[in-house]
Amino acid sequence: MSREPRIEAEGPVITQAMIKAYDDYTHLTLDRRGFMQKLTALTGSAASAAAIAPLLAANGARAAIVAPDDARLKSETVTYPTEAGTMSGTLVRPVEATGRLPTVIVIHENRGLNAHIRDVARRMALEGFVALAPDFLSLSGGTPENEDEARTKIGALDPAQTVETAKATIAYLAGLDGTNGKVGAVGFCWGGGLVNRLAVAAPDLGAGVAYYGAQPPADQVPAIKAPLLLHYAGLDERINAGIEAYRAALTKAGKTFTIEVYDGVNHAFNNDTSAARYNKPAADLAWGRTVAFFRTYLG
C-alpha cells in the first residue's frame, strides 16, 4: 500500500501514521487518552500533538458549502414513524424544480447527524433531488454535540433495528408528495456500511452509493436488488480488506455494481470539514459519479 506520505494541513506536517492513529481512535478500540499518547509519540511532543489533533478531526465551522438559508432550497425538520419510534431528519427540496422528483437518503457517519451531513443533503437537493438526512440517533435522544458521545451512541445501536429504521425511511420518502416514488441512499463511513446492509434488506431501494463503507457478508449478497456504486479510499486498509470478497460475491450473483478506488487518499476523503483527510479532486470526482449514478437509476 502506501509509504509514509506527509500532508501539509494548515502548517503542521501530518503523516499517514497519524491519520491511521485517528482512524483507530474513531473506529476501533483506541480511546482518547491512548490516541493522544500515540499522537504525542508520533509528533515528538504533547504540544505538537495538541496542534495536530484538531486537523485530524472534523471542524463543524467549515460545514457550509451550501448556506443553510440558500434561497434555492427549502429545508425543514421532519418526523416520521418507524416500528421503534419517531425518527427525525432534515428534508431539503429544490424550490424551482418542476415535476415529481427522485429522492435520496443521505446517511451520516458515526458522528451522527451534524452540520456537514446537512450540507451534503443541501448539495444533493441542488442536483435536483429531494434529500433527507435522517438522524439515526433520534430514537436515543438525538445526536449530541460531543463527537465522542455520538460515536458511543452509534456503537450502541442495534444493527437489525437500524436497518428496519432505514427501510421505514424508504417508505416515508416513497410516499412523499412531489416525488416519483424512487428512493436512493448514499452513506459515508458508518452510513456507507448501512447502505450496503440496506441494499441486502430492502428490495425497494432504487440505488445505493456507499462511501468507504463496510461490506455485508458474502452469503447475503444474492438478496441485493439495487444497483450499487461503491467508493473506496486507496489508503483505507481497514475497509479495503473486504473489497475483493464483496466484488467476487456481487459478480457471482450477477449484480449491477461499480467499484471505484481513489488512489492515495484516506478514509473520509469526502469530508471537507477534516483538513487532513479531505481530498478535493477525489471528492469532486466521486460526487460527480454519484449524481450521475442517481440520475441514471432514479430518473
C-alpha positions as CSV (number, residue, x, y, z in Angstrom):
1,M,0.0,0.0,0.0
2,S,1.3,3.4,0.9
3,R,4.6,4.6,2.2
4,E,4.5,7.5,4.6
5,P,3.1,10.5,2.8
6,R,3.4,13.8,4.6
7,I,0.4,16.0,4.4
8,E,0.6,19.8,4.8
9,A,-2.5,20.9,6.7
10,E,-2.5,24.5,7.8
11,G,1.1,24.4,8.9
12,P,1.9,21.2,10.8
13,V,3.1,18.2,8.8
14,I,0.7,15.2,9.2
15,T,1.9,11.7,8.4
16,Q,-0.1,8.7,7.4
17,A,0.7,7.1,10.7
18,M,-1.0,10.0,12.5
19,I,-4.1,9.6,10.3
20,K,-4.1,5.8,11.0
21,A,-4.0,6.5,14.7
22,Y,-7.0,8.8,14.4
23,D,-8.9,6.2,12.4
24,D,-8.1,3.6,15.1
25,Y,-9.4,6.1,17.7
26,T,-12.7,6.8,15.9
27,H,-13.4,3.4,14.5
28,L,-11.7,0.7,16.6
29,T,-10.6,0.4,20.2
30,L,-8.2,3.2,20.8
31,D,-9.6,5.6,23.4
32,R,-9.0,9.4,23.5
33,R,-6.1,9.1,26.0
34,G,-4.5,6.3,24.0
35,F,-4.9,8.3,20.8
36,M,-3.2,11.4,22.3
37,Q,-0.4,9.3,23.7
38,K,0.2,7.7,20.4
39,L,0.0,11.1,18.6
40,T,2.5,12.6,21.1
41,A,4.9,9.8,20.3
42,L,4.5,10.3,16.6
43,T,4.8,14.1,16.7
44,G,7.6,14.3,19.3
45,S,5.8,16.4,21.9
46,A,2.5,16.9,23.6
47,A,2.3,20.5,22.2
48,S,2.7,19.2,18.6
49,A,0.1,16.5,19.2
50,A,-2.4,19.1,20.6
51,A,-1.8,21.2,17.5
52,I,-2.3,18.4,15.0
53,A,-5.3,16.6,16.7
54,P,-7.9,19.2,15.6
55,L,-6.6,19.0,12.0
56,L,-7.3,15.2,12.0
57,A,-10.8,15.8,13.4
58,A,-13.8,17.3,11.7
59,N,-14.4,21.0,12.1
60,G,-18.1,22.0,12.1
61,A,-17.2,25.6,11.3
62,R,-16.3,24.5,7.8
63,A,-19.6,22.7,7.1
64,A,-21.4,25.2,4.9
65,I,-20.5,24.8,1.2
66,V,-24.2,25.5,0.6
67,A,-25.6,28.0,3.1
68,P,-28.4,26.7,5.3
69,D,-30.6,29.7,4.1
70,D,-29.8,29.2,0.4
71,A,-32.8,30.7,-1.4
72,R,-32.7,27.9,-4.0
73,L,-33.7,25.4,-1.4
74,K,-36.4,24.7,1.2
75,S,-35.1,22.9,4.3
76,E,-37.2,21.7,7.2
77,T,-37.0,19.3,10.1
78,V,-39.4,16.4,9.6
79,T,-40.5,13.5,11.6
80,Y,-41.9,10.1,10.5
81,P,-42.9,6.8,12.2
82,T,-40.9,3.6,12.4
83,E,-41.7,0.5,14.4
84,A,-39.2,1.5,17.0
85,G,-40.4,5.1,17.4
86,T,-40.4,8.5,15.8
87,M,-37.5,9.4,13.6
88,S,-36.4,13.0,12.7
89,G,-34.3,14.4,10.0
90,T,-33.6,17.3,7.7
91,L,-35.6,17.3,4.4
92,V,-34.3,19.5,1.6
93,R,-36.1,20.3,-1.7
94,P,-35.1,22.4,-4.6
95,V,-37.5,25.4,-4.8
96,E,-37.8,25.8,-8.5
97,A,-37.9,22.2,-9.6
98,T,-40.9,21.0,-11.6
99,G,-42.5,17.6,-11.8
100,R,-42.1,14.7,-9.5
101,L,-38.5,14.4,-8.2
102,P,-36.5,11.3,-7.2
103,T,-35.4,11.1,-3.5
104,V,-32.1,10.3,-1.8
105,I,-31.5,9.4,1.8
106,V,-28.2,10.9,3.0
107,I,-26.8,8.7,5.8
108,H,-24.4,10.2,8.3
109,E,-21.0,9.0,9.6
110,N,-20.5,7.6,13.1
111,R,-20.7,11.2,14.4
112,G,-24.5,11.3,13.9
113,L,-26.4,13.9,12.0
114,N,-24.3,17.1,12.0
115,A,-23.9,20.3,10.1
116,H,-21.6,18.6,7.4
117,I,-24.2,15.9,6.5
118,R,-27.0,18.5,6.4
119,D,-24.8,20.4,4.0
120,V,-24.3,17.3,1.9
121,A,-28.1,16.9,1.8
122,R,-28.4,20.5,0.5
123,R,-25.8,19.8,-2.2
124,M,-27.9,16.8,-3.3
125,A,-31.0,18.9,-3.4
126,L,-29.3,21.4,-5.7
127,E,-28.7,18.5,-8.1
128,G,-32.4,18.0,-8.5
129,F,-33.3,15.5,-5.8
130,V,-35.4,15.6,-2.6
131,A,-32.8,14.8,0.0
132,L,-33.5,13.5,3.5
133,A,-30.7,13.4,6.1
134,P,-32.1,11.3,9.0
135,D,-30.7,11.3,12.5
136,F,-30.3,7.6,13.3
137,L,-29.8,8.7,16.9
138,S,-33.3,10.1,17.0
139,L,-34.6,7.1,19.0
140,S,-32.0,7.6,21.7
141,G,-32.3,11.3,22.2
142,G,-30.8,12.7,19.0
143,T,-27.2,13.4,18.0
144,P,-25.2,15.1,20.8
145,E,-22.8,17.9,20.2
146,N,-19.9,15.9,21.6
147,E,-18.5,13.6,18.9
148,D,-17.1,11.0,21.3
149,E,-20.5,10.7,22.9
150,A,-22.1,10.5,19.4
151,R,-19.8,7.7,18.4
152,T,-20.5,5.8,21.6
153,K,-24.3,6.1,20.9
154,I,-23.8,4.9,17.3
155,G,-21.9,1.9,18.6
156,A,-24.8,1.1,20.9
157,L,-27.4,1.0,18.2
158,D,-28.9,-2.4,17.4
159,P,-27.8,-3.2,13.8
160,A,-31.0,-5.0,12.8
161,Q,-33.3,-2.3,14.2
162,T,-31.2,0.3,12.4
163,V,-31.8,-1.4,9.1
164,E,-35.5,-1.6,9.8
165,T,-35.5,2.1,10.6
166,A,-33.7,2.8,7.2
167,K,-36.4,0.7,5.5
168,A,-39.0,2.9,7.1
169,T,-37.2,5.9,5.8
170,I,-37.5,4.5,2.2
171,A,-41.3,4.0,2.8
172,Y,-41.6,7.6,4.1
173,L,-39.8,9.1,1.1
174,A,-41.6,6.9,-1.5
175,G,-44.9,8.3,-0.4
176,L,-43.9,11.9,-0.1
177,D,-45.8,14.5,-2.1
178,G,-44.0,15.7,-5.2
179,T,-41.7,12.7,-5.5
180,N,-41.6,10.0,-8.1
181,G,-41.6,7.1,-5.7
182,K,-37.9,6.1,-6.4
183,V,-35.6,6.2,-3.4
184,G,-31.8,6.0,-3.4
185,A,-29.4,6.1,-0.5
186,V,-25.9,7.5,-0.1
187,G,-23.9,6.9,3.1
188,F,-20.5,7.8,4.4
189,C,-18.3,5.6,6.7
190,W,-20.8,4.1,9.1
191,G,-23.5,5.3,6.7
192,G,-21.8,3.6,3.8
193,G,-21.9,0.3,5.7
194,L,-25.6,0.9,6.4
195,V,-26.3,1.5,2.7
196,N,-24.7,-1.9,2.0
197,R,-26.8,-3.6,4.6
198,L,-29.9,-1.7,3.5
199,A,-29.4,-3.0,-0.1
200,V,-29.5,-6.5,1.3
201,A,-32.7,-5.9,3.3
202,A,-34.7,-3.6,1.1
203,P,-35.7,-4.8,-2.4
204,D,-37.4,-1.4,-3.0
205,L,-34.2,0.6,-2.7
206,G,-33.7,2.2,-6.1
207,A,-29.9,2.7,-6.0
208,G,-27.2,2.7,-3.3
209,V,-23.9,4.6,-3.1
210,A,-21.5,3.7,-0.3
211,Y,-18.5,5.8,0.5
212,Y,-15.8,3.7,2.3
213,G,-18.5,1.5,3.9
214,A,-18.1,-1.9,5.5
215,Q,-19.3,-4.7,3.3
216,P,-22.1,-7.2,4.1
217,P,-21.4,-10.9,4.5
218,A,-20.9,-12.6,1.1
219,D,-23.8,-15.0,1.7
220,Q,-26.2,-12.1,1.9
221,V,-25.2,-10.5,-1.4
222,P,-27.7,-12.5,-3.5
223,A,-30.6,-10.7,-1.8
224,I,-29.4,-7.3,-3.2
225,K,-31.7,-5.8,-5.9
226,A,-30.4,-2.2,-6.1
227,P,-27.6,-1.2,-8.4
228,L,-24.6,-0.1,-6.3
229,L,-21.8,2.4,-6.6
230,L,-19.0,1.8,-4.1
231,H,-16.4,4.4,-3.4
232,Y,-13.2,3.4,-1.6
233,A,-10.1,5.3,-0.4
234,G,-6.9,3.8,-1.6
235,L,-5.1,4.2,1.8
236,D,-8.1,2.8,3.8
237,E,-6.6,-0.6,4.6
238,R,-9.2,-1.4,7.3
239,I,-12.3,-1.1,5.0
240,N,-10.5,-2.1,1.8
241,A,-9.7,-5.5,3.2
242,G,-13.3,-6.5,2.3
243,I,-13.4,-5.2,-1.3
244,E,-12.3,-8.3,-3.2
245,A,-14.7,-10.7,-1.3
246,Y,-17.5,-8.2,-2.0
247,R,-16.6,-7.8,-5.6
248,A,-16.5,-11.6,-6.1
249,A,-19.9,-12.1,-4.4
250,L,-21.5,-9.3,-6.4
251,T,-20.1,-10.7,-9.6
252,K,-21.1,-14.3,-8.9
253,A,-24.6,-13.1,-8.1
254,G,-24.9,-11.1,-11.3
255,K,-25.5,-7.8,-9.6
256,T,-25.2,-4.3,-11.1
257,F,-22.3,-2.6,-9.4
258,T,-19.3,-0.3,-9.9
259,I,-16.3,-0.2,-7.6
260,E,-14.2,2.9,-7.6
261,V,-10.9,3.1,-5.7
262,Y,-9.3,6.5,-5.3
263,D,-5.6,6.1,-5.1
264,G,-3.6,8.0,-2.5
265,V,-6.5,9.2,-0.4
266,N,-7.8,8.4,3.0
267,H,-10.9,7.2,4.6
268,A,-13.3,10.2,4.9
269,F,-11.8,11.8,1.8
270,N,-15.2,13.4,1.0
271,N,-15.5,15.1,4.4
272,D,-14.4,18.7,3.6
273,T,-14.5,19.6,7.3
274,S,-11.5,17.4,8.1
275,A,-8.4,19.3,6.9
276,A,-6.0,16.3,7.0
277,R,-8.1,13.7,5.3
278,Y,-10.2,15.7,2.8
279,N,-9.1,15.3,-0.8
280,K,-10.9,17.7,-3.2
281,P,-10.1,16.1,-6.5
282,A,-11.2,12.7,-5.3
283,A,-14.3,14.1,-3.6
284,D,-15.3,16.1,-6.7
285,L,-14.8,13.1,-8.9
286,A,-16.8,10.8,-6.6
287,W,-19.6,13.3,-6.2
288,G,-20.0,13.7,-10.0
289,R,-20.1,10.0,-10.4
290,T,-22.7,9.7,-7.5
291,V,-25.0,12.3,-9.0
292,A,-24.8,10.8,-12.5
293,F,-25.5,7.3,-11.0
294,F,-28.6,8.5,-9.2
295,R,-29.9,10.3,-12.3
296,T,-29.5,7.1,-14.3
297,Y,-31.3,4.8,-11.8
298,L,-33.8,7.1,-10.1
299,G,-34.9,9.2,-13.0
